[in-house]
């Protein structure tokens, strides 16, 4: 068995990871791609020989993976692989769902707080050397929070906001029982009734046929005039033109997005010039090192699934190619 390991850290996998993987797969040929100075022909040949891939690679490169049995990702978002025409039919695709929830929720809450307290305005005032208080701030305390995507990210967002919010409502594809931290759970079909009630809308949905343009101009206009909207899920949720139009109308207190319809965001995108908008460049999950809690969870997922694969046991975190969701959790990006 040949394993190709791609690492998202520039320095490559550390010795602790390598030792553990060797112990799990003593008879496998393990190739760490960061150690290899391949030319294009050699790289394609390595992909053709791979039985297992760890990490992630450009989806177009899957066309060379003719023997691939298992792809164990180190990221949660599998949509680009699910849509790829090159992923072999027999390949089992597993993601790192569940590893990123805390760090992404922290980013979502940071965006909420920054917009509630007008921090972007104060940054601009500082650059102009102006001492100008903004009144009034918008408190989270006592507010109603609507969380689109009640999986790992959504659950952790609810946990972080729970001490302040009066009411937290989760939104799933279909109505189910509410996880801990939520007061209520609704389905997509009830979204129009609940958007007007929300002071804060936090989005952590994956990109699926049901979620593309789910928050279009009509739904954005259903929200309160002073609502705060944050998206750390997928950029396809909110059409760029619709978001720009609604902000130009003066609606919404503020919007924070870590994801866009087109990434990287082109220099001529109208989003750059929208007021009351914070943009971070898909970095919500980047606050980690190899020894961080997030990355330790990723490694545990990889090791557990490799152990199961070697032993012939069922795998965890398997992505359903029809829905784009993890088979055991149909609600979250991560």
Phi, psi and omega per residue, in radians:
X1 nan 2.328 3.127
X2 -1.946 2.225 3.136
X3 -1.980 2.209 2.996
X4 -1.799 2.223 -3.116
X5 -2.002 2.046 3.059
X6 -1.795 2.369 -3.095
X7 -2.019 2.411 3.129
X8 -1.457 -0.121 3.092
X9 -1.664 2.382 -3.091
X10 -0.994 -0.561 -3.089
X11 -1.432 -0.059 -3.129
X12 1.416 3.058 -3.135
X13 -1.140 2.464 -3.122
X14 -1.394 3.013 -3.046
X15 -1.145 -0.559 3.120
X16 -1.082 -0.780 3.118
X17 -1.110 -0.795 -3.081
X18 -1.112 -0.695 3.139
X19 -1.145 -0.738 3.134
X20 -1.133 -0.772 -3.129
X21 -1.129 -0.681 3.105
X22 -1.116 -0.670 3.126
X23 -1.172 -0.610 -3.141
X24 -1.295 -0.668 -3.049
X25 -2.139 1.168 -3.024
X26 -1.137 -0.440 -3.075
X27 -1.750 0.007 -3.089
X28 -1.505 2.666 2.949
X29 -1.550 1.943 -3.083
X30 -1.848 2.117 -3.138
X31 -2.022 2.093 3.082
X32 -1.596 1.971 -2.997
X33 -1.098 -0.481 3.118
X34 -1.156 -0.373 -3.128
X35 -1.489 -0.136 -2.968
X36 -1.853 2.317 3.055
X37 -1.766 1.162 -3.069
X38 -1.364 2.599 2.827
X39 -1.533 3.118 -3.049
X40 -1.080 -0.722 -3.134
X41 -1.105 -0.742 3.136
X42 -1.182 -0.660 3.111
X43 -1.100 -0.811 3.135
X44 -1.120 -0.650 3.106
X45 -1.131 -0.693 3.117
X46 -1.115 -0.696 3.099
X47 -1.124 -0.694 -3.133
X48 -1.123 -0.526 -3.092
X49 -1.534 -0.143 -2.999
X50 -1.340 2.275 2.993
X51 -1.601 -0.568 -3.110
X52 -2.359 2.412 3.013
X53 -2.110 2.302 3.037
X54 -1.913 2.398 -3.127
X55 1.700 -2.598 3.119
X56 -2.537 2.711 -3.122
X57 -2.496 2.901 3.120
X58 -0.980 2.283 -3.083
X59 -0.949 -0.555 -3.124
X60 -1.141 -0.411 -3.124
X61 -1.290 -0.194 3.107
X62 -1.111 -0.327 -3.136
X63 -1.085 -0.345 3.138
X64 -1.633 -0.126 -3.024
X65 -1.565 1.196 -3.006
X66 -1.344 -0.344 -3.117
X67 -1.859 0.050 -2.941
X68 -1.129 2.151 3.118
X69 -1.768 -0.616 -3.083
X70 -2.442 2.288 2.972
X71 -2.091 1.889 3.133
X72 -1.755 1.798 -3.081
X73 -1.335 2.712 3.017
X74 -1.829 0.196 3.074
X75 -2.182 2.937 -3.084
X76 -1.637 -0.632 -3.047
X77 -1.309 1.944 -3.088
X78 -1.844 0.089 -2.981
X79 -1.069 -0.665 -3.111
X80 -1.207 -0.452 3.101
X81 -1.454 -0.673 3.101
X82 -1.067 -0.659 -3.119
X83 -1.423 -0.218 -3.049
X84 -1.208 2.305 3.064
X85 -1.313 -0.112 -3.038
X86 -1.694 -0.213 -3.127
X87 -1.227 2.044 -3.101
X88 -0.964 2.481 -3.077
X89 -1.036 -0.601 -3.072
X90 -1.465 -0.102 -3.122
X91 -1.294 2.264 3.020
X92 -1.522 2.184 -3.115
X93 -1.834 2.119 3.116
X94 -2.130 2.435 3.129
X95 -1.918 -3.046 3.115
X96 -1.860 0.634 3.128
X97 -1.008 2.361 -3.130
X98 1.775 -0.286 -3.101
X99 -1.491 -0.511 -2.964
X100 -1.740 -0.037 -2.986
X101 -0.975 -0.781 -3.070
X102 -1.178 -0.857 -3.066
X103 -1.166 -0.641 3.102
X104 -1.222 -0.655 3.091
X105 -1.130 -0.678 3.080
X106 -1.032 -0.737 -3.142
X107 -1.147 -0.751 3.126
X108 -1.047 -0.781 -3.129
X109 -1.201 -0.620 3.078
X110 -1.056 -0.724 3.108
X111 -1.134 -0.747 3.102
X112 -1.005 -0.882 -3.089
X113 -1.131 -0.694 -3.141
X114 -1.079 -0.697 -3.127
X115 -1.314 -0.598 3.112
X116 -1.161 -0.606 -3.075
X117 -1.786 0.222 3.055
X118 1.013 0.597 -3.112
X119 -1.069 -0.678 3.087
X120 -1.027 -0.649 3.112
X121 -1.116 -0.728 -3.134
X122 -1.202 -0.534 3.045
X123 -1.098 -0.778 3.106
X124 -1.129 -0.716 3.110
X125 -1.075 -0.675 3.127
X126 -1.098 -0.739 3.133
X127 -1.089 -0.523 3.139
X128 -1.629 0.014 -3.112
X129 1.057 0.721 -3.099
X130 -2.009 2.280 3.106
X131 -1.738 1.563 -3.030
X132 -2.266 1.742 3.082
X133 -1.107 2.493 3.061
X134 -1.835 2.276 -3.101
X135 -2.317 2.508 -0.213
X136 -1.651 2.796 2.994
X137 -1.304 2.864 3.104
X138 -1.879 1.983 -3.123
X139 -1.384 2.512 2.991
X140 -1.332 -0.546 -3.122
X141 -0.950 2.215 3.096
X142 1.450 -0.001 -3.070
X143 -1.522 2.940 3.067
X144 -1.823 2.213 -3.102
X145 -1.959 2.261 3.041
X146 -1.918 2.110 -3.082
X147 -1.973 1.951 3.126
X148 -1.530 1.874 -3.050
X149 1.882 1.670 -3.048
X150 -1.815 0.717 3.040
X151 -1.678 -2.503 -3.024
X152 -1.067 -0.817 3.136
X153 -1.158 -0.817 -3.114
X154 -1.088 -0.726 3.129
X155 -1.099 -0.734 3.137
X156 -1.246 -0.574 3.048
X157 -1.101 -0.775 3.103
X158 -1.072 -0.708 -3.136
X159 -1.094 -0.717 -3.117
X160 -1.258 -0.556 -3.111
X161 -1.575 -0.234 -3.045
X162 -0.956 -0.690 -3.118
X163 -1.115 -0.357 -3.059
X164 -1.879 -0.736 -3.015
X165 -1.236 2.548 3.088
X166 -1.460 -0.529 -3.049
X167 -2.605 2.258 3.125
X168 -2.184 2.138 -3.077
X169 -2.055 2.255 3.103
X170 -1.711 2.632 3.121
X171 -2.184 2.103 3.070
X172 -2.011 2.998 3.054
X173 -0.983 -0.788 3.070
X174 -2.295 2.620 -3.124
X175 -1.101 2.304 3.057
X176 -2.439 -3.137 3.094
X177 -1.125 2.600 -3.070
X178 -1.429 2.246 3.033
X179 -1.145 2.912 3.109
X180 -1.012 2.396 3.140
X181 1.772 -0.280 3.130
X182 -1.800 2.525 3.057
X183 -1.543 -0.408 -3.059
X184 -2.776 2.701 3.091
X185 -2.303 2.310 3.134
X186 -2.223 2.946 3.065
X187 -1.766 2.971 3.127
X188 -0.970 -0.567 -3.075
X189 -1.217 -0.216 3.128
X190 -1.819 0.043 -3.013
X191 -1.017 -0.726 -3.092
X192 -1.064 -0.533 -3.126
X193 -1.345 -0.426 -3.028
X194 -1.777 -0.417 3.126
X195 -0.977 -0.724 -3.138
X196 -1.159 -0.241 -3.114
X197 -1.582 -0.253 -2.945
X198 -1.533 2.335 2.967
X199 -1.489 -0.514 -3.107
X200 -2.382 2.318 3.092
X201 -2.124 1.999 -3.120
X202 -1.966 2.195 -3.004
X203 -2.007 2.277 3.107
X204 -2.484 0.720 -3.107
X205 -1.544 2.621 3.014
X206 -1.373 3.073 3.084
X207 -1.643 1.914 3.095
X208 -2.388 2.939 3.110
X209 -0.965 -0.544 -3.128
X210 -1.340 -0.422 -3.035
X211 -1.747 -0.257 -3.129
X212 -1.091 2.131 3.137
X213 1.036 0.508 3.100
X214 -1.069 -0.690 3.091
X215 -1.733 1.338 3.116
X216 -1.511 -3.072 -3.063
X217 -1.020 -0.702 -3.124
X218 -1.054 -0.792 -3.120
X219 -1.274 -0.630 3.085
X220 -1.058 -0.596 3.134
X221 -1.352 -0.224 3.034
X222 -1.323 -0.349 -3.085
X223 -1.286 2.767 3.091
X224 -1.021 2.598 -3.131
X225 -1.024 -0.566 -3.093
X226 -1.877 0.369 3.137
X227 -1.217 2.695 3.053
X228 -1.918 2.266 -3.105
X229 -2.071 2.284 3.131
X230 -2.311 2.390 3.107
X231 -2.292 2.002 3.048
X232 -2.069 0.295 -3.117
X233 -1.609 -1.694 3.113
X234 -2.335 2.498 -3.053
X235 -1.169 -0.374 -3.132
X236 -1.180 -0.203 -3.131
X237 -1.118 -0.658 -3.018
X238 -2.126 2.044 3.093
X239 -1.099 2.310 -3.099
X240 -0.989 -0.840 -3.097
X241 -1.090 -0.655 -3.134
X242 -1.186 -0.735 3.132
X243 -1.111 -0.763 3.121
X244 -1.076 -0.734 -3.112
X245 -1.120 -0.757 -3.109
X246 -1.176 -0.723 3.102
X247 -1.143 -0.658 3.124
X248 -1.127 -0.523 3.095
X249 -1.271 -0.137 -3.130
X250 1.553 0.138 3.134
X251 -1.412 2.692 3.107
X252 1.260 2.377 3.101
X253 -1.195 -0.679 3.135
X254 -3.023 2.779 -3.139
X255 -2.330 2.374 3.050
X256 -2.164 2.153 -3.124
X257 -2.234 2.346 3.030
X258 -1.797 -0.082 -3.058
X259 -2.416 2.611 -3.116
X260 -2.349 2.828 3.092
X261 -1.030 -0.720 3.116
X262 -2.038 2.160 3.118
X263 -2.277 2.372 -0.085
X264 -1.074 2.640 3.128
X265 -1.174 2.130 -3.096
X266 -1.077 2.587 3.139
X267 -1.019 -0.470 -3.116
X268 -1.648 0.182 3.117
X269 -1.135 2.402 3.102
X270 -1.156 -0.276 3.131
X271 -1.058 -0.591 -3.106
X272 -1.026 -0.521 -3.045
X273 -1.760 0.095 3.121
X274 -1.301 2.336 3.055
X275 -1.382 2.734 3.108
X276 1.089 0.510 -3.120
X277 -2.243 2.189 3.006
X278 -1.802 2.292 3.094
X279 -2.101 2.188 2.931
X280 -2.022 2.479 -2.940
X281 -1.474 1.141 3.106
X282 0.954 0.852 -3.065
X283 -2.057 0.185 -3.065
X284 -1.051 -0.531 -3.125
X285 -1.683 0.183 -3.005
X286 -1.604 -0.045 -3.061
X287 -1.428 1.148 -3.093
X288 -2.734 2.748 2.992
X289 -2.113 -3.135 3.134
X290 -1.114 -0.409 -3.135
X291 -1.739 0.142 -3.110
X292 -1.293 2.768 3.070
X293 -0.991 -0.687 3.132
X294 -1.064 -0.852 -3.077
X295 -1.232 -0.539 3.062
X296 -1.111 -0.649 3.091
X297 -1.163 -0.683 3.097
X298 -1.053 -0.816 -3.129
X299 -1.084 -0.702 3.133
X300 -1.094 -0.678 3.088
X301 -1.101 -0.817 -3.141
X302 -1.056 -0.871 -3.099
X303 -1.085 -0.782 -3.112
X304 -1.064 -0.779 -3.112
X305 -1.230 -0.598 3.075
X306 -1.154 -0.701 3.071
X307 -1.060 -0.765 3.141
X308 -1.148 -0.702 -3.124
X309 -1.115 -0.785 3.126
X310 -1.090 -0.667 -3.080
X311 -1.484 -0.106 -3.127
X312 1.347 0.361 3.119
X313 -1.576 2.827 3.079
X314 -1.057 2.555 -3.109
X315 -1.654 2.682 3.031
X316 -1.710 2.879 3.053
X317 1.092 0.500 3.121
X318 -1.307 2.303 -3.114
X319 -1.573 2.289 3.064
X320 -1.401 2.041 -3.071
X321 -1.185 -0.395 -3.126
X322 -1.332 -0.700 -3.068
X323 -1.759 -0.410 -3.059
X324 1.434 -0.033 3.125
X325 -1.681 2.774 2.958
X326 -1.123 2.421 -3.014
X327 -1.082 -0.494 -3.137
X328 -1.640 -0.044 -3.112
X329 -2.694 1.878 -2.980
X330 -1.741 0.467 -3.014
X331 -2.205 -0.187 -2.923
X332 -2.288 2.776 3.067
X333 -1.279 -0.567 -3.015
X334 -2.261 nan nan
